[in-house]
């Protein structure tokens, strides 16, 4: 009996060890193959989604670009430089005060520039009346200069001829401003 038992133990030991090795090797091959297939499928799906997103996003961006290209680009403003003005200001305390000012008008296009240049004597006359109606205290502050800018724009934008189209001066830039 003792001889049979040791023979049985070594036979079952290697068989039981050999059997689990075969069983352990077979399932990992199948599960590794499934894992690889799943990873490849996931990469394909994610890659396809990324490619689709890129296609649609770049397609809509390129579709939007021609619409913007069809619109005219913003035109550079045109400036009309005015000759210097020297006017007497309204007297406040009996002292004579003078204003010497140089400024530039901003207009949207060359047609407006040409219109203002064609009517320059009328423009200068209007502006001389406006500037000489001011007091030094009204225009010496920043707020006063801003108000003067608004007044200049309103004065120049009035039509030059009866029932004529108004000008389109959008801003005034002072280049010299001296009160004495």
C-alpha positions as CSV (number, residue, x, y, z in Angstrom):
1,X,0.0,0.0,0.0
2,X,2.7,2.4,0.7
3,X,4.1,1.8,-2.7
4,X,0.8,2.5,-4.4
5,X,0.2,5.7,-2.6
6,X,3.4,7.4,-3.6
7,X,2.8,6.5,-7.3
8,X,-0.7,7.9,-7.1
9,X,0.5,11.1,-5.5
10,X,3.1,11.9,-8.1
11,X,0.6,11.0,-10.9
12,X,-2.1,13.3,-9.6
13,X,0.3,16.0,-8.7
14,X,1.8,16.5,-12.1
15,X,-1.6,15.8,-13.8
16,X,-3.4,18.3,-11.5
17,X,-0.6,20.8,-12.1
18,X,-0.5,20.1,-15.8
19,X,-4.2,20.4,-16.2
20,X,-4.5,23.8,-14.6
21,X,-1.6,25.0,-16.7
22,X,-3.4,24.0,-19.9
23,X,-6.7,25.4,-18.6
24,X,-4.9,28.6,-17.5
25,X,-3.2,29.1,-20.8
26,X,-6.2,28.6,-23.0
27,X,-8.5,31.2,-21.4
28,X,-5.9,34.0,-21.3
29,X,-5.3,33.5,-25.1
30,X,-9.0,34.0,-25.7
31,X,-9.3,36.9,-23.2
32,X,-6.2,38.5,-24.6
33,X,-7.5,38.2,-28.1
34,X,-10.9,39.7,-27.1
35,X,-9.0,42.5,-25.2
36,X,-7.0,43.3,-28.3
37,X,-10.0,43.3,-30.5
38,X,-11.9,45.6,-28.1
39,X,-9.0,48.0,-27.9
40,X,-8.6,48.1,-31.7
41,X,-12.4,48.6,-32.1
42,X,-12.3,51.4,-29.4
43,X,-9.4,53.1,-31.2
44,X,-11.3,52.9,-34.6
45,X,-14.4,54.4,-33.0
46,X,-12.6,57.2,-31.2
47,X,-10.5,57.9,-34.3
48,X,-13.6,57.9,-36.5
49,X,-15.4,60.3,-34.1
50,X,-12.4,62.6,-34.0
51,X,-12.1,62.5,-37.8
52,X,-15.8,63.3,-38.1
53,X,-15.6,66.1,-35.6
54,X,-12.6,67.6,-37.4
55,X,-14.4,67.3,-40.8
56,X,-17.5,68.9,-39.6
57,X,-15.8,71.6,-37.6
58,X,-13.3,72.5,-40.4
59,X,-16.1,72.2,-42.9
60,X,-18.3,74.7,-41.1
61,X,-15.3,77.0,-40.5
62,X,-14.4,76.9,-44.2
63,X,-18.1,77.4,-45.1
64,X,-18.2,80.5,-42.8
65,X,-15.0,81.9,-44.3
66,X,-16.5,82.6,-47.8
67,X,-19.4,84.4,-46.2
68,X,-16.9,86.6,-44.4
69,X,-14.9,87.0,-47.6
70,X,-18.0,88.1,-49.5
71,X,-18.5,90.9,-47.0
72,X,-16.4,93.9,-47.7
73,X,-13.5,94.3,-45.3
74,X,-13.7,97.3,-43.0
75,X,-12.4,100.3,-44.9
76,X,-9.7,102.5,-43.4
77,X,-11.1,105.8,-42.3
78,X,-10.3,108.9,-44.2
79,X,-9.1,112.1,-42.5
80,X,-9.6,115.7,-43.6
81,X,-7.0,118.0,-42.0
82,X,-8.3,121.4,-41.3
83,X,-6.1,124.5,-41.5
84,X,-5.6,126.2,-38.1
85,X,-8.3,128.4,-36.7
86,X,-7.5,131.5,-34.6
87,X,-10.6,133.2,-33.1
88,X,-11.6,135.6,-30.4
89,X,-13.4,133.9,-27.6
90,X,-16.4,135.4,-25.7
91,X,-15.2,137.7,-23.0
92,X,-15.8,136.6,-19.5
93,X,-14.0,139.2,-17.4
94,X,-13.2,142.0,-19.8
95,X,-10.0,140.3,-20.9
96,X,-9.7,139.4,-24.5
97,X,-8.9,135.7,-25.0
98,X,-8.0,133.9,-28.1
99,X,-8.3,130.3,-29.3
100,X,-5.8,128.8,-31.7
101,X,-6.9,125.3,-32.7
102,X,-6.0,122.8,-35.3
103,X,-7.9,119.5,-35.8
104,X,-8.6,116.7,-38.2
105,X,-12.0,115.4,-39.2
106,X,-12.6,111.7,-39.6
107,X,-15.0,110.7,-42.5
108,X,-15.9,107.2,-43.7
109,X,-14.8,107.5,-47.3
110,X,-13.1,109.6,-50.0
111,X,-16.5,110.8,-51.3
112,X,-17.2,112.5,-48.0
113,X,-13.7,113.9,-48.0
114,X,-14.2,115.3,-51.4
115,X,-17.6,116.8,-50.5
116,X,-16.1,118.6,-47.5
117,X,-13.1,119.9,-49.5
118,X,-15.5,121.2,-52.2
119,X,-17.4,123.2,-49.6
120,X,-14.4,124.1,-47.5
121,X,-15.2,127.9,-47.4
122,X,-18.7,127.1,-46.0
123,X,-17.2,124.6,-43.5
124,X,-14.6,127.1,-42.2
125,X,-17.3,129.8,-41.9
126,X,-19.5,127.6,-39.9
127,X,-16.7,126.5,-37.6
128,X,-15.5,130.1,-37.1
129,X,-18.9,131.1,-35.9
130,X,-19.1,128.0,-33.6
131,X,-15.6,128.5,-32.1
132,X,-16.0,132.3,-31.6
133,X,-19.2,131.7,-29.7
134,X,-17.4,129.8,-26.9
135,X,-16.0,131.0,-23.6
136,X,-12.5,130.0,-22.5
137,X,-14.0,128.4,-19.3
138,X,-16.3,126.2,-21.4
139,X,-13.6,124.7,-23.5
140,X,-10.6,124.6,-21.2
141,X,-11.6,121.3,-19.5
142,X,-11.6,117.8,-20.9
143,X,-15.4,117.7,-20.7
144,X,-15.5,121.1,-22.5
145,X,-13.3,119.7,-25.3
146,X,-15.5,116.7,-25.7
147,X,-18.6,118.9,-25.9
148,X,-16.8,121.1,-28.5
149,X,-16.0,117.9,-30.5
150,X,-19.7,117.0,-30.5
151,X,-20.6,120.6,-31.6
152,X,-18.0,120.5,-34.4
153,X,-19.4,117.2,-35.7
154,X,-23.0,118.5,-35.6
155,X,-22.0,121.7,-37.4
156,X,-20.1,120.0,-40.2
157,X,-22.7,117.3,-40.7
158,X,-25.4,119.8,-41.6
159,X,-26.2,119.7,-45.4
160,X,-24.3,122.2,-47.5
161,X,-27.3,122.8,-49.9
162,X,-31.0,123.0,-49.1
163,X,-32.5,119.6,-49.2
164,X,-29.0,118.2,-49.6
165,X,-27.6,115.1,-48.0
166,X,-25.8,115.6,-44.7
167,X,-22.1,114.8,-44.3
168,X,-20.9,112.0,-42.2
169,X,-18.1,113.2,-39.9
170,X,-17.6,110.6,-37.2
171,X,-14.9,112.1,-35.1
172,X,-12.7,115.1,-34.5
173,X,-9.1,114.9,-33.4
174,X,-7.4,118.0,-32.0
175,X,-3.8,118.4,-33.0
176,X,-3.2,121.8,-31.4
177,X,-5.3,123.6,-28.8
178,X,-4.1,126.9,-27.3
179,X,-6.2,129.4,-25.3
180,X,-4.5,132.7,-24.5
